[in-house]
Amino acid sequence: MDMTTSDPLVGATLDRRYFVESRIAGGGMATVYVAHDLRLDRRLALKVMHPSLAQDPTFVQRFINEAHSVAKLSHPNVVQVFDQGEDQGHVFLAMEYVPGQTLRDLLKDRGRLAPKQALNFMASVLAALGAAHQAGMVHRDVKPENVLISKDGRVKVADFGLARAVEQSNQGLTRTGTLMGTAAYLAPEQIEKGVADARSDVYAAGIMLYELLTGGQPHTGETPIAIAYQHVNEDVPRPSHFLPNLPADVDALVTKATERDPKYRPSNAGQYLAKVLDVLRTLPDTVTGAAAGAPLAPVAPQANSAATMTAPQLIAGGAGPGTENATMVVDMNGADLPPVEYDDGYDDYPEEGRSWFSRNRVLVVGAAAMALVVGVAGWWFLLGQFESVPDVVGASPEAASEQIRGAGLVFELSDETVYSDEADAGQVGETDPEVGERLSPGDEVTVFLSKGPQEVSMPNLVGDDFANAVKALEDLGFDEGNIVQEKQDSPDNAPGEVLATSPEAGAEADREGTVTLTVSSGIPVPSLAGETREDAEETLNDLGLTVEVVEEESESIDEGTVISQSPDTGTNVGPGATVTLTVSSGPPEVEIPDVIGDSIRDARDALEDAGFEVEVERIFGGRRIGHQSHTGTAPEGTKIKITATPGGIGLGDLDDDDDDDRRGNGNGNGRGNN
């Protein structure tokens, strides 16, 4: 089918560098062309985003991220990205051109592959994914359509267009809830949570290995939703269910990678590759020329294959018209494989109508002997060659290590801890794989130490200080973020004292749950400034608080009035706490000048300069002061009465009381008494 005649880009030159020769594939997100790099004089593939999507900055950014992410990878099994650009609204990637066929094409041609062939392909794919995982990238769409087989037998992984660097996963370039990938290969966590990491790629690789071995996918359905449901709710069946003679180690490679819980899978493609290589070394060569690491040899072109095109399998971001699983047309004149010479047990059934009793005695005896041999061999493959994970739950890490290594397995201590009702904190709480599961010698057993049971008896914290109560809970394994404080006024309890707990003391408390501590807020100190001393003392005494009074001179606040308090208003205190009241003692005392013998003018000036009011009294025309009403000190502004007598003769040694009496009896009596 000619896809170039109506394409306006064919014959055009992008970025004054890339001459578009022909169109080779189209999809929902982009179109792929073969182009010639005029600057470096080489053929390459151009992946051009559809114009409608080029208007969406989110899609453009995702497209550009493909170039930035994959360009960091330099690996022989990864399709390289050379350049990224935009010309007249055409956003494109310049990529390595890989003529040949895809692994999907090979499966369609062969139906299925022998174990050694399948594992050889998987080793190359996992090497590419391992490099990506080490660089912090996730492919997200591992499937046979994205595995290219060049004409000289090289295997390359293509279409990192949906990959996203792990460190950029929170930048919002992928809409929440969007599933990126093909339903048949999606890991359960991608379907349930919309998240993917290296273990999601391992799951897809396990599905692909299943398909290479059996020729079919483990989960099928009429709609992607039906297939996705099976991934979440059903285990991938063992390939040996359909291939009775499949080696158990190959069977285990599929089941381990396709565990529904990602924590039980290999953590990245590098770890999975190591397991594949271990099994690959044990398999005999069942196909000529298919030894591990040997490239596939090209063969003569097939008949009636004209009009097909060589192309790099660069998925264009979704199936377009006439495509299946988003796969483009590729050249079937590329690498080929010899016929599969692998006995899977499909043909081990008697011909219809053959009688068992027609066999002669020698064959019967031979069959019995063979059954015995097969039985022993079956026991060896199913049980004898495996080791059980020893029961080390409750043991110390040192003892667990000795038992696991003694069973021929590899001991690995995890940094993670788990809750366990069967093991004290610091002892082994759990193993992965679980106790009793059968493993091949040399397989790894991860040990998780216990942090004790998840539920503990709630301690009695009533009466403790809040800080001490929190520490006690943390010592029991509760997270500080799960401890909630609720305050309650309590005149009978000090601030911070625990009044009650939820759960109550003695009840079972979940160390992952919330613990509520009801804490006394104490007695709030009322506002007393401006109150009289007597009223303030009465208020505090009624609250059960102790009063302490300090006097302070004040020109602006009346004597006996509260100026301030400590603690301040709103502070919470415990029963019997001391509250200090600062009470005004009135204005400060001022030294009274001695004006006896001074002239009236000088006496008046001296007293007024000192801040006093002056009242003058003259007896018999006296000109000099013979008496003053106050001596010593007095508050500023006090009225001082001075008496002028003839010649400054004194009025007698009158004390203050006598002087007050004289003033009270009137001026006439005062003069008369003198």
C-alpha positions in Angstrom: 0.0 0.0 0.0 1.5 3.3 -1.0 1.3 5.8 1.8 3.4 8.5 0.3 1.5 9.9 -2.7 -1.0 12.1 -0.7 1.3 13.1 2.1 2.4 16.7 1.7 5.6 16.2 3.8 7.0 13.6 1.3 9.5 15.5 -0.8 9.8 18.4 1.8 12.9 19.3 3.8 12.5 20.0 7.5 14.8 22.3 9.4 16.7 22.8 6.1 18.4 19.4 6.9 16.0 16.4 6.7 14.7 15.5 3.3 11.6 13.4 3.7 11.8 10.4 1.3 8.7 8.4 2.2 6.0 7.8 4.8 6.2 4.4 6.5 3.7 4.5 9.3 0.9 6.5 10.9 -0.7 6.5 14.3 -2.8 8.4 16.7 -0.1 10.8 17.8 2.5 10.9 15.1 3.6 9.8 11.6 6.9 8.2 10.8 8.9 8.9 7.7 12.2 7.7 6.2 14.4 10.8 5.6 17.8 11.7 4.5 20.1 13.8 6.7 21.6 16.3 4.2 24.2 17.5 6.7 25.6 14.1 7.7 24.6 12.2 4.6 22.7 9.4 6.3 19.3 7.8 6.3 17.2 8.1 9.4 13.6 8.0 10.7 11.6 11.1 11.3 8.7 11.0 13.8 6.5 14.0 13.2 3.7 14.9 15.6 0.2 15.4 14.1 -0.5 19.1 13.6 -3.6 19.0 15.8 -1.6 17.8 18.7 1.2 20.2 18.0 -1.1 22.9 19.2 -1.3 21.4 22.6 1.7 22.4 24.8 1.3 19.4 27.0 1.6 16.9 24.1 4.5 18.9 22.7 6.3 18.9 26.0 5.8 15.1 26.3 7.1 14.7 22.7 10.2 16.8 23.4 10.8 14.9 26.7 11.1 11.7 24.6 14.1 13.3 22.8 15.7 14.6 26.0 15.2 11.3 27.9 16.2 8.8 25.2 19.1 10.9 24.0 20.7 10.3 27.4 20.8 6.6 26.7 23.7 5.2 24.7 23.1 1.4 24.5 23.3 -1.0 21.5 19.8 -2.3 22.2 18.1 1.1 22.3 16.9 3.0 19.2 18.9 6.2 19.3 17.4 9.7 19.2 19.7 12.1 17.2 17.8 15.4 17.1 14.5 17.2 18.0 13.1 20.3 16.3 10.2 22.2 14.9 9.7 23.7 11.5 6.6 25.5 10.3 4.4 23.9 12.9 5.9 20.4 12.4 7.3 19.1 15.7 9.6 16.1 15.0 12.3 13.7 16.3 15.2 12.5 14.2 15.9 8.9 15.1 18.0 5.9 14.2 16.7 4.0 11.1 16.4 0.2 11.8 15.3 -1.7 8.7 14.0 -5.1 9.5 11.0 -6.7 11.3 9.5 -6.6 14.7 9.2 -9.3 17.3 5.5 -9.2 16.7 6.1 -10.0 13.0 8.3 -12.9 14.0 5.7 -14.3 16.4 3.0 -14.0 13.7 5.3 -16.0 11.4 6.5 -18.6 13.9 3.6 -18.8 16.3 5.9 -19.3 19.3 9.6 -19.7 20.1 11.6 -22.3 21.8 12.7 -21.4 25.4 16.3 -20.6 24.4 15.2 -18.4 21.5 12.7 -16.6 23.7 15.3 -16.0 26.5 17.9 -14.7 24.0 15.4 -12.1 22.8 14.5 -11.2 26.4 18.1 -10.8 27.3 18.5 -8.1 24.7 15.2 -6.4 25.6 16.1 -6.4 29.3 19.5 -5.1 28.7 17.9 -2.1 27.0 15.4 -1.6 29.7 18.0 -2.0 32.4 20.0 0.8 30.9 16.9 3.0 31.0 16.0 2.1 34.6 19.6 2.9 35.7 19.2 6.3 34.0 15.9 6.8 36.0 13.6 6.2 33.1 10.5 4.0 32.7 9.5 2.7 29.2 5.7 2.2 30.1 4.9 0.4 26.9 7.0 -2.8 26.6 5.5 -5.2 24.0 6.7 -7.2 20.9 5.7 -4.3 18.6 8.3 -2.1 20.2 11.1 -4.7 19.8 13.0 -4.4 16.4 15.0 -7.1 14.8 17.4 -5.7 12.2 18.4 -7.5 9.1 21.7 -8.5 10.7 19.9 -9.9 13.7 20.4 -7.1 16.2 17.6 -6.5 18.7 16.6 -2.9 19.6 13.9 -1.5 21.8 12.0 1.4 20.3 9.3 3.9 21.2 10.4 5.5 24.4 7.8 8.2 23.4 5.6 7.3 26.5 8.6 7.0 28.8 9.1 9.7 31.4 12.1 10.4 33.6 11.4 9.4 37.2 12.6 12.6 38.6 10.1 14.5 36.4 7.1 12.3 37.4 5.5 15.1 39.6 5.6 17.9 37.0 2.1 17.3 35.8 2.8 16.4 32.2 0.6 13.3 32.5 -3.0 13.9 33.3 -4.2 12.2 36.5 -5.8 8.9 35.8 -4.5 8.5 32.2 -3.3 5.0 31.4 -0.2 5.1 29.1 0.5 1.8 27.5 -1.2 -1.2 25.9 -3.9 -3.0 27.9 -2.4 -6.5 27.3 0.8 -5.5 29.0 -0.3 -3.1 31.7 0.8 -3.9 35.2 -2.0 -3.9 37.9 -0.6 -0.7 39.6 -0.8 1.2 36.3 -4.5 0.3 36.0 -5.5 0.8 39.7 -3.3 3.9 40.5 -2.1 5.2 37.2 1.5 5.0 38.3 4.4 3.1 36.8 8.0 2.4 37.8 10.7 0.0 36.7 8.7 -2.9 38.2 5.9 -2.1 35.8 8.3 -2.6 32.9 9.4 -5.9 34.4 5.7 -7.0 34.5 5.3 -6.2 30.8 8.5 -8.1 30.0 7.1 -11.1 31.9 3.9 -10.9 29.8 6.0 -10.7 26.7 8.1 -13.7 27.7 4.8 -15.6 28.2 3.7 -14.7 24.7 7.0 -15.7 23.2 6.8 -19.1 24.8 3.1 -19.9 24.3 2.2 -17.8 21.2 -0.6 -16.1 23.0 -1.3 -13.5 25.7 -2.3 -14.6 29.2 -5.3 -12.3 29.4 -7.6 -11.6 26.5 -11.0 -10.0 26.1 -13.3 -8.1 23.8 -12.4 -4.7 25.3 -9.3 -3.2 26.9 -11.3 -2.7 30.1 -12.0 -6.5 30.2 -8.3 -7.2 29.8 -7.3 -4.7 32.4 -9.8 -6.2 34.9 -8.0 -9.6 34.5 -4.6 -8.1 35.1 -5.8 -6.7 38.4 -7.8 -9.7 39.6 -6.2 -12.8 38.1 -2.7 -14.2 38.3 -0.9 -14.9 35.0 -1.1 -18.7 34.4 2.1 -20.7 34.3 3.2 -21.3 30.7 3.8 -25.0 31.6 0.0 -25.3 31.9 0.0 -25.2 28.1 3.6 -26.5 27.6 3.9 -29.6 29.8 7.6 -30.1 29.0 8.7 -26.5 29.7 11.6 -26.4 32.1 10.5 -25.3 35.6 13.1 -22.5 35.7 11.7 -20.9 32.6 8.2 -21.2 34.1 9.4 -19.4 37.2 10.8 -16.5 35.2 7.3 -15.7 33.9 5.5 -16.1 37.3 8.1 -14.1 39.2 8.0 -11.1 36.8 4.2 -11.1 36.6 3.4 -11.0 40.4 0.4 -8.7 40.8 2.0 -7.1 43.9 5.0 -5.2 42.6 7.0 -5.7 45.7 7.4 -9.4 44.9 8.8 -8.8 41.4 12.4 -8.0 40.5 12.9 -4.4 41.3 14.2 -3.5 37.9 15.1 -4.9 34.5 18.8 -5.4 35.5 17.8 -7.8 38.3 15.4 -9.6 36.0 18.1 -9.9 33.3 20.4 -11.6 35.8 17.8 -14.3 36.5 17.2 -14.8 32.8 20.9 -15.2 32.1 21.2 -17.7 34.9 18.4 -19.8 33.4 19.7 -19.3 29.8 23.0 -20.9 30.7 21.3 -24.1 31.8 19.2 -24.6 28.6 20.5 -26.8 25.8 20.7 -25.4 22.3 17.4 -26.6 20.7 17.6 -24.5 17.6 20.6 -24.4 15.2 22.3 -21.0 15.2 20.3 -19.7 18.1 23.0 -19.9 20.8 22.9 -17.2 23.5 24.4 -14.0 22.2 24.6 -15.1 18.6 22.9 -12.7 16.1 20.1 -14.1 14.0 21.3 -14.9 10.5 19.4 -13.3 7.5 18.0 -15.7 5.0 16.7 -15.4 1.4 13.7 -13.3 0.8 10.3 -14.9 1.0 8.1 -15.3 -2.0 5.3 -12.8 -2.7 6.8 -10.2 -0.4 7.0 -7.4 -2.9 5.6 -4.0 -2.0 6.6 -4.3 1.6 8.8 -1.6 3.1 11.8 -1.6 5.4 11.1 0.6 8.5 12.1 1.2 12.0 9.3 0.1 14.3 8.7 3.5 15.9 5.2 3.4 17.3 3.4 6.5 16.5 1.5 6.9 19.7 -1.6 4.8 19.2 -3.3 2.8 16.5 -4.4 4.6 13.4 -6.7 3.3 10.6 -5.8 -0.1 9.4 -3.3 -0.8 12.2 -3.3 -3.6 14.8 -1.9 -2.9 18.3 -0.4 0.3 16.8 2.1 -1.7 14.6 3.4 -0.2 11.3 4.1 -2.1 8.1 7.6 -3.5 8.1 10.0 -5.5 5.8 9.5 -9.2 6.0 12.6 -9.7 3.9 14.7 -9.3 7.0 16.0 -11.7 9.6 14.4 -15.2 9.8 14.7 -18.1 12.1 15.0 -21.9 11.4 12.0 -24.0 12.3 11.5 -24.5 16.0 12.8 -27.9 17.2 11.2 -28.0 20.6 9.0 -30.7 22.1 6.3 -29.1 24.2 4.2 -32.3 24.6 1.4 -31.2 22.3 1.8 -34.3 20.1 2.3 -36.9 22.9 -1.1 -38.5 22.6 -2.0 -41.9 21.1 -3.7 -42.0 17.7 -7.4 -42.4 17.8 -8.5 -46.0 17.7 -5.2 -47.5 18.9 -5.7 -50.2 21.4 -3.5 -50.3 24.5 -3.7 -54.0 24.6 -2.4 -54.3 21.1 1.1 -53.4 22.3 3.4 -56.2 23.0 4.8 -57.1 26.4 8.2 -55.6 25.8 6.7 -52.3 25.1 4.6 -52.5 28.2 7.7 -53.2 30.4 9.6 -50.5 28.6 6.7 -48.1 29.2 6.7 -49.0 32.9 10.4 -48.4 33.2 10.0 -45.1 31.3 7.2 -44.1 33.7 9.5 -44.7 36.6 12.3 -42.6 35.0 9.8 -39.9 34.2 8.4 -40.0 37.7 11.9 -39.6 39.3 12.7 -36.8 36.8 9.4 -35.1 37.5 10.0 -35.3 41.2 13.4 -33.7 40.6 12.1 -30.9 38.5 9.1 -30.2 40.7 10.6 -30.8 44.1 14.0 -32.2 44.3 15.9 -29.3 42.7 14.2 -26.7 44.8 14.9 -25.5 48.3 12.2 -24.4 50.8 12.5 -21.0 52.4 13.3 -21.9 56.0 11.0 -20.7 58.8 13.1 -17.9 60.3 10.2 -15.7 61.6 11.1 -14.8 65.2 14.8 -15.6 64.8 17.6 -13.0 65.1 19.0 -11.7 61.8 22.2 -13.6 62.4 20.4 -16.9 63.0 18.2 -16.3 59.9 21.2 -15.6 57.8 22.8 -18.9 58.8 19.7 -20.9 58.1 19.0 -19.3 54.7 22.6 -19.7 53.5 22.6 -23.2 54.9 19.6 -24.0 52.6 21.7 -22.9 49.6 19.9 -19.6 49.2 21.1 -16.0 49.2 20.3 -13.9 52.3 19.4 -10.3 51.8 18.4 -8.0 54.7 15.9 -5.3 53.8 16.0 -1.7 55.1 12.2 -1.9 55.5 10.6 -3.1 58.7 7.2 -4.8 59.1 4.6 -5.3 61.8 4.5 -8.8 63.1 2.5 -10.5 65.8 4.9 -13.4 65.8 8.2 -11.6 66.3 9.5 -9.1 68.7 11.1 -5.8 67.4 14.5 -6.5 65.9 13.7 -10.2 65.1 12.7 -11.5 61.6 9.1 -10.6 61.0 8.7 -11.7 57.3 10.5 -13.1 54.3 10.1 -12.6 50.6 9.4 -15.2 49.2 7.3 -16.5 52.1 8.3 -19.2 54.4 8.0 -22.7 52.8 8.0 -21.4 49.2 10.3 -23.5 47.0 13.2 -21.8 45.3 16.0 -22.8 43.1 19.5 -23.0 44.8 21.1 -19.6 44.7 17.8 -17.6 44.7 17.5 -14.6 46.9 15.5 -14.5 50.1 14.8 -11.0 51.4 14.4 -10.7 55.2 12.3 -8.0 56.8 12.9 -7.2 60.5 9.9 -6.8 62.8 8.9 -3.7 64.6 6.6 -5.6 66.8 2.8 -6.1 66.5 0.7 -3.4 64.9 -1.7 -3.3 67.8 -0.4 -2.7 71.3 -2.0 -2.1 74.7 -2.6 1.6 75.3 -0.6 2.9 78.3 -2.1 4.9 81.1 -1.0 8.5 80.4 -3.6 10.4 82.5 -1.8 12.8 84.8 1.4 12.9 82.7 2.7 16.0 81.0 1.8 16.2 77.3 5.4 16.1 76.1 6.2 13.1 78.3 3.0 11.3 77.0 4.1 11.9 73.4 7.5 10.5 74.1 6.0 7.4 75.7 3.8 6.8 72.6 6.7 7.3 70.3 8.7 4.8 72.3 5.9 2.3 71.6 6.2 2.9 67.8 3.5 5.5 67.3 4.2 8.3 64.7 4.1 11.8 66.2 2.0 12.9 63.2 -0.8 10.5 64.4 -0.9 12.0 68.0 -3.6 14.6 68.3 -3.9 17.1 71.2 -7.3 18.4 72.3 -7.3 21.1 75.0 -9.9 21.5 77.7 -10.3 24.1 80.5 -9.6 22.5 83.8 -9.2 24.7 87.0 -8.1 21.6 88.9 -5.2 20.6 86.6 -2.0 22.2 85.5 -1.7 23.3 81.8 -0.4 20.4 79.6 -1.6 17.7 82.0 -3.2 14.7 80.2 -6.9 14.4 81.3 -7.9 11.5 79.1 -6.8 9.3 76.1 -8.5 7.7 73.1 -8.2 4.8 73.0 -8.4 4.5 76.8 -5.7 3.0 78.9 -5.6 -0.8 78.5 -7.5 -0.9 75.1 -5.9 -2.1 71.9 -4.3 0.8 69.9 -3.3 0.6 66.3 0.2 2.0 65.8 -0.8 3.2 62.4 -4.0 4.8 63.7 -4.7 8.1 65.5 -4.3 8.6 69.3 -6.1 11.6 70.9 -4.8 13.1 74.1 -7.2 15.4 76.0 -5.0 17.9 77.7 -5.7 20.5 80.4 -5.5 24.1 79.4 -5.4 25.1 83.1 -6.9 28.4 84.5 -6.9 31.4 82.1 -5.7 34.5 84.0 -8.4 37.3 83.8 -7.7 40.9 82.9 -7.2 42.9 86.1 -5.5 46.1 84.9 -7.6 49.2 86.0 -9.3 47.3 88.8 -8.9 48.3 92.4 -6.5 46.3 94.4 -9.2 44.9 96.6 -11.4 43.8 93.6 -8.4 42.2 91.8 -7.4 40.2 94.9 -10.9 39.0 95.4 -11.1 37.8 91.8 -7.9 35.8 92.0 -8.7 34.3 95.4 -12.0 33.0 93.9 -10.1 31.2 91.2 -7.8 29.5 93.8 -4.8 31.6 92.8 -2.2 33.1 95.1 -1.9 37.0 95.0 1.3 39.0 95.3 1.2 42.8 95.3 4.0 45.2 94.2 3.5 49.0 94.6 4.7 51.4 92.0 4.5 55.2 91.8 2.4 56.6 89.0 1.5 60.1 88.1 -1.4 59.0 85.8 -3.0 56.1 87.7 -4.8 56.6 91.0 -3.3 55.2 94.1 -4.6 51.7 94.8 -5.4 50.9 91.2 -3.9 47.8 89.4 -1.3 49.0 86.8 -0.4 45.5 85.4 -0.3 41.8 86.2 2.0 38.8 85.7 1.2 36.4 84.1 -0.5 38.5 81.5 -4.2 38.2 80.5 -5.1 34.9 78.8 -2.2 33.0 80.1 -3.2 29.6 81.5 -1.9 28.6 84.9 -2.3 25.7 87.3 -4.2 25.7 90.6 -2.5 27.8 93.3 -0.3 29.6 90.9 0.9 33.0 91.9 -0.3 36.1 90.1 1.6 39.3 90.8 -0.3 42.6 90.8 1.5 45.9 90.2 -0.6 48.6 92.1 -0.2 52.3 91.9 1.1 54.1 95.0 0.2 57.5 93.6 2.5 60.2 92.2 6.2 60.3 93.4 7.3 62.3 96.6 9.2 65.6 96.0 11.6 67.3 98.4 10.0 70.5 100.0 12.4 73.5 100.0 13.0 75.1 103.5 11.9 78.7 103.0 11.9 80.0 106.7 13.4 83.4 106.8 13.1 83.9 103.0 11.3 86.8 101.5 7.8 86.1 100.3 8.9 86.3 96.7 11.9 84.0 97.1 9.9 81.5 99.1 7.1 81.4 96.5 9.6 81.0 93.7 11.4 78.2 95.4 8.3 76.2 96.2 6.7 76.6 92.8 9.9 75.6 91.0 9.8 72.4 93.1 6.3 71.7 91.7 4.1 72.8 94.6 1.2 75.1 94.8 1.8 78.1 97.2 -0.6 79.9 99.5 0.7 83.1 101.2 -0.5 84.4 104.6 0.8 87.7 106.1 0.6 88.7 109.8 0.9 92.3 110.8 2.4 93.2 107.4 5.2 90.6 107.8 7.7 90.4 104.9 9.7 87.3 105.8 8.5 83.8 106.1 8.2 82.7 109.7 6.3 79.4 109.1 5.5 76.9 106.3 2.8 74.2 106.4 4.9 71.2 105.1 8.4 70.1 105.4 10.3 67.0 104.2 8.7 65.5 101.1 5.2 65.6 99.5 3.7 64.6 96.2 4.2 67.1 93.4 1.3 69.6 93.2 0.7 69.6 97.0 -0.4 73.0 98.3 2.1 74.5 100.7 1.0 77.4 102.9 3.7 79.9 103.9 3.2 82.6 106.7 5.1 85.9 106.7 5.6 87.5 110.1 7.2 90.8 111.2 10.9 90.3 111.1 10.4 86.6 110.2 9.5 85.7 113.8 8.4 82.1 113.9 4.9 81.0 114.9 6.2 78.3 117.2 7.2 74.7 116.7 4.1 73.4 115.3 4.0 69.8 113.9 1.8 68.9 110.9 -1.2 68.0 113.0 -1.1 71.3 114.9 -0.6 73.1 111.7 -3.6 71.3 110.3 -5.6 72.3 113.4 -4.7 75.9 112.9 -5.7 75.8 109.3 -8.9 74.1 110.3 -9.7 76.8 112.9 -9.4 79.7 110.5 -6.8 82.4 110.0 -8.1 84.5 112.9 -7.7 81.7 115.4 -4.2 81.0 114.1 -3.1 84.5 114.5 -4.8 84.7 117.9 -3.0 81.6 119.1 0.3 83.1 118.0 
